[in-house]
Amino acid sequence: MKVFDSLYTADGFEIYWLHDHTDTTLQDPENDLYYDYHSFYEACEEIVQSGAEDIDWKNEDIFSNKELEDMKNGR
């Protein structure tokens, strides 16, 4: 399961974190962290749209229900 999550830096910036549900610490910063919302959204959208049964996902209050619906519908 992939988790749509975020972290906050010491100076208050939000960094987006796409990780496996078993990860409690950062495993691969270069591939798991996103510094801008748009890139993170696109990566998560690909997961949602893939519809692959072996790739479940969980939203940790990053995206609104409307945004998730738009992802599913490809908007």
Buried (B, 14 or more C-beta within 10 A) or exposed (E): EBBBBBEEEEEEEEBBBBBEEEEEEEEEEEEBBBEEEEEBBEBBBEBBEEEEEEEEBEBEEBBEEEBBEBBEEEE
